[in-house]
């Protein structure tokens, strides 16, 4: 596999990310007028549940692909992921039927399709990351995010309601997967030096990913699910729609820059060898400083102009979402820096450490949200969440910046780590 430099790879992915995010951001005000806040609230709850299941649908074995050098083992890993994904999709079909019966609505029946599409896309993305096919990764992001937003607009014009909001991103994920996986799988089979190992052998060899990274990822996604559920329970579906819309825009910069940087950063850190190295730690420090410099103007802009910006873009009824944006500004800033750094502990084989701190951060986030909702509604929740997560992520950044280069990757001071509050 040819190695690409971090900067060219990041710029390639960033270019695709700009196109991918431009359409959803530009179409957002129109979508907010095509769909009601209640419809957005239902959609955000469904999307959170689907993402919660999809993020662990392959038991995170796909994240071992960039670390694997042997083509035969990579083919075996891919086959293992597909079997696991098939089992999860069947389970999701049962969950969707039960959910539909409880809700007396049909939208939960989309669950197996959504989880299957997102799971396949994750597998295809990590396969392409292993191959360092950054142009294809950029194109897939454009299809997934930009194409999904366009399809949602078309569904809105057709008055498809919640079903349109759900079906559009599912179709876009399928299209993005087709771009990534078809050219590379055949090539890997041809390059394999021998028959792939058995599924049990490859599952045992990479068991750290399901044992340590799967609960980490599942609980991280569960945080989003619980957040939407809490807002819905306290303030109703319309408030959940405002929460989801605000976070969609506030997290767009992290999705854009963080996604591109993490896909370029992971193979570079993995190539430096087991555990942390002095060179790898220097790369991580540089990435954190660059991200912090980019995040600071965003935080200041939200503090100064959050409410009027949201009122101007989405209409006066959405001004409360702007108040929420102002109160969440500090959280958005630290999340922007942390978003691409989740791959660091994967490359440094520090998943146990990452899981422990992630659990702490997720509990703190949900508790802060609940306390803020109780004390001051959406805006109060934003201020409490910002204060708590600033302390949490500050500790996380310090740990990564001072990470020991000893092959044993667990530092003595903290008892936990991870990307945490997502």
DAVEN-V438449 format. One record per pair of residues at least 4 apart in sequence whose C-alpha atoms are under 6 Angstrom apart, sorted by sequence separation. I is the first residue (numbers start at 1). J is the second residue. If there is no record, write none. Layout:
i=I j=J
i=I j=J
This chain:
i=6 j=10
i=10 j=14
i=13 j=17
i=17 j=21
i=18 j=22
i=22 j=26
i=23 j=27
i=24 j=28
i=43 j=47
i=44 j=48
i=47 j=51
i=48 j=52
i=50 j=54
i=51 j=55
i=56 j=60
i=92 j=96
i=100 j=104
i=112 j=116
i=115 j=119
i=121 j=125
i=128 j=132
i=141 j=145
i=142 j=146
i=143 j=147
i=144 j=148
i=156 j=160
i=160 j=164
i=163 j=167
i=164 j=168
i=199 j=203
i=203 j=207
i=208 j=212
i=209 j=213
i=210 j=214
i=214 j=218
i=215 j=219
i=218 j=222
i=226 j=230
i=231 j=235
i=232 j=236
i=235 j=239
i=242 j=246
i=247 j=251
i=254 j=258
i=255 j=259
i=258 j=262
i=261 j=265
i=262 j=266
i=267 j=271
i=301 j=305
i=302 j=306
i=305 j=309
i=308 j=312
i=310 j=314
i=311 j=315
i=314 j=318
i=331 j=335
i=332 j=336
i=335 j=339
i=345 j=349
i=364 j=368
i=368 j=372
i=372 j=376
i=373 j=377
i=376 j=380
i=389 j=393
i=390 j=394
i=399 j=403
i=100 j=105
i=128 j=133
i=155 j=160
i=232 j=237
i=311 j=316
i=345 j=350
i=346 j=351
i=373 j=378
i=100 j=106
i=345 j=351
i=311 j=318
i=100 j=108
i=232 j=240
i=311 j=319
i=372 j=380
i=373 j=381
i=155 j=164
i=231 j=240
i=310 j=319
i=372 j=381
i=269 j=280
i=96 j=108
i=228 j=240
i=307 j=319
i=310 j=322
i=369 j=381
i=372 j=384
i=96 j=109
i=152 j=165
i=96 j=111
i=307 j=322
i=152 j=168
i=306 j=322
i=307 j=323
i=368 j=384
i=369 j=385
i=151 j=168
i=368 j=385
i=93 j=112
i=306 j=325
i=92 j=112
i=148 j=168
i=306 j=326
i=148 j=169
i=58 j=81
i=89 j=112
i=303 j=326
i=148 j=172
i=302 j=326
i=147 j=172
i=58 j=84
i=58 j=85
i=89 j=116
i=302 j=329
i=57 j=85
i=144 j=172
i=144 j=173
i=299 j=329
i=57 j=88
i=144 j=176
i=143 j=176
i=299 j=333
i=140 j=176
i=295 j=333
i=292 j=337
i=291 j=337
i=328 j=382
i=324 j=379
i=327 j=382
i=331 j=386
i=114 j=170
i=117 j=173
i=121 j=177
i=124 j=180
i=327 j=383
i=330 j=386
i=117 j=174
i=124 j=181
i=324 j=382
i=328 j=386
i=362 j=420
i=350 j=409
i=357 j=416
i=358 j=417
i=361 j=420
i=362 j=421
i=356 j=416
i=357 j=417
i=358 j=418
i=361 j=421
i=54 j=115
i=62 j=123
i=356 j=417
i=357 j=418
i=57 j=119
i=354 j=416
i=355 j=417
i=358 j=420
i=353 j=416
i=354 j=417
i=355 j=418
i=54 j=118
i=66 j=130
i=353 j=417
i=354 j=418
i=50 j=115
i=54 j=119
i=276 j=348
i=275 j=348
i=275 j=349
i=246 j=321
i=266 j=343
i=270 j=347
i=342 j=419
i=262 j=340
i=269 j=347
i=242 j=321
i=258 j=339
i=254 j=336
i=258 j=340
i=285 j=401
i=71 j=188
i=80 j=199
i=72 j=192
i=76 j=196
i=20 j=141
i=71 j=192
i=16 j=138
i=20 j=142
i=24 j=146
i=34 j=156
i=16 j=139
i=19 j=142
i=23 j=146
i=39 j=162
i=73 j=196
i=72 j=196
i=13 j=138
i=20 j=145
i=24 j=149
i=16 j=142
i=20 j=146
i=277 j=405
i=276 j=405
i=275 j=407
i=275 j=409
i=212 j=351
i=216 j=355
i=212 j=352
i=61 j=209
i=60 j=209
i=60 j=210
i=59 j=210
i=60 j=214
i=59 j=214
i=56 j=214
i=52 j=218
i=52 j=221
i=52 j=222
i=49 j=225
i=48 j=225
i=45 j=228
i=41 j=237
i=41 j=238
i=38 j=237
i=41 j=240
i=38 j=238
i=41 j=241
i=37 j=238
i=40 j=241
i=37 j=241
i=17 j=256
i=14 j=260
i=13 j=260
i=10 j=260
i=10 j=261
i=10 j=264
i=9 j=264
i=6 j=264
i=29 j=313
i=29 j=314
